[in-house]
């Protein structure tokens, strides 16, 4: 089996889950973030379901030390929390809160040809490119 097939299957499963759960609709995301107004807990249910599905797979991965395809995988190694990570998380959160779109659903919506989503993906790509250049200029070890 070619190496890309498991990634393709995982991506299709992830995208299908986003569509079925309604998380490709920015209004659902914005309603989840509106805790002081008309709060919609649907995103919390989606997250809890994702954790319930992922936890056994993560347990199995830790126990085996390799993927189902037999590749080694060390999930214990972690990079420290540093300034680029915190700044990136803040920028991501602000963008998510303003638009109601995060990268996964944004790509799915853009694949459907929605003009606003196409603009979102273009801005996301430009932001990633700009972040890489800034990190390189600053000499960060987090630079791609």
SVG drawing of the C-alpha trace seen along z (x, -y; Angstrom):
<svg xmlns="http://www.w3.org/2000/svg" viewBox="-29 -39 48 42">
<polyline fill="none" stroke="black" stroke-width="0.4" points="0.0,0.0 1.5,-3.4 2.5,-5.5 0.0,-8.3 -3.1,-6.0 -3.5,-6.1 -3.1,-9.9 -5.7,-10.2 -8.1,-8.0 -7.6,-10.0 -8.0,-13.3 -11.3,-12.1 -12.6,-10.8 -11.6,-14.1 -13.3,-16.2 -16.4,-14.1 -16.6,-14.4 -16.4,-18.2 -19.1,-18.3 -21.5,-15.9 -21.0,-17.8 -21.7,-21.1 -18.3,-22.6 -17.8,-23.8 -20.6,-26.4 -18.9,-29.4 -22.1,-30.3 -22.0,-27.1 -18.4,-27.9 -19.3,-31.6 -22.4,-30.4 -20.1,-28.1 -17.8,-31.1 -20.7,-33.3 -20.9,-32.1 -22.6,-35.3 -25.3,-35.2 -27.0,-32.4 -24.4,-29.7 -24.5,-26.5 -22.6,-23.6 -22.4,-21.5 -18.6,-22.2 -18.0,-20.9 -19.8,-17.7 -17.7,-17.3 -14.5,-17.8 -15.6,-15.3 -16.4,-12.8 -13.0,-13.3 -11.3,-12.8 -13.3,-9.6 -12.3,-8.2 -8.7,-9.3 -7.9,-8.2 -8.0,-4.5 -5.9,-4.9 -3.4,-7.0 -3.2,-4.4 -2.6,-1.7 0.1,-3.8 1.9,-4.3 1.7,-0.6 3.0,0.5 5.5,-2.3 4.7,-2.3 1.9,-3.0 -0.4,-0.4 1.8,-0.7 4.8,0.3 6.5,-3.1 8.1,-4.1 6.4,-7.0 7.7,-8.7 4.8,-10.8 6.6,-11.3 9.0,-13.9 7.6,-17.5 9.0,-20.8 8.8,-23.4 6.2,-26.1 8.0,-29.1 7.1,-32.6 6.5,-31.5 4.0,-28.9 2.1,-31.3 2.0,-34.1 0.8,-31.6 -1.9,-30.3 -3.1,-33.8 -3.2,-34.8 -5.0,-31.5 -7.5,-32.2 -8.2,-35.7 -8.6,-34.7 -10.9,-31.8 -13.0,-34.0 -13.3,-36.7 -14.2,-34.4 -15.6,-31.3 -13.3,-29.3 -10.2,-27.3 -7.8,-25.7 -9.5,-22.3 -13.0,-23.5 -11.6,-26.5 -10.0,-24.1 -13.2,-22.1 -15.3,-25.2 -12.7,-26.5 -12.8,-23.2 -16.5,-24.0 -15.6,-27.2 -17.0,-29.6 -15.4,-33.0 -15.0,-34.0 -13.4,-30.7 -11.0,-31.1 -10.0,-34.4 -9.6,-32.9 -7.3,-30.1 -5.2,-32.7 -4.8,-34.8 -3.9,-31.7 -1.2,-30.7 0.1,-34.3 0.2,-34.4 2.1,-31.1 4.6,-32.3 5.0,-35.6 5.4,-33.9 8.2,-31.6 10.1,-34.7 9.8,-36.5 10.9,-33.5 13.9,-33.1 14.8,-36.8 14.6,-36.4 16.8,-33.3 14.2,-31.2 14.6,-27.5 10.9,-27.2 11.5,-28.5 10.5,-26.1"/>
</svg>
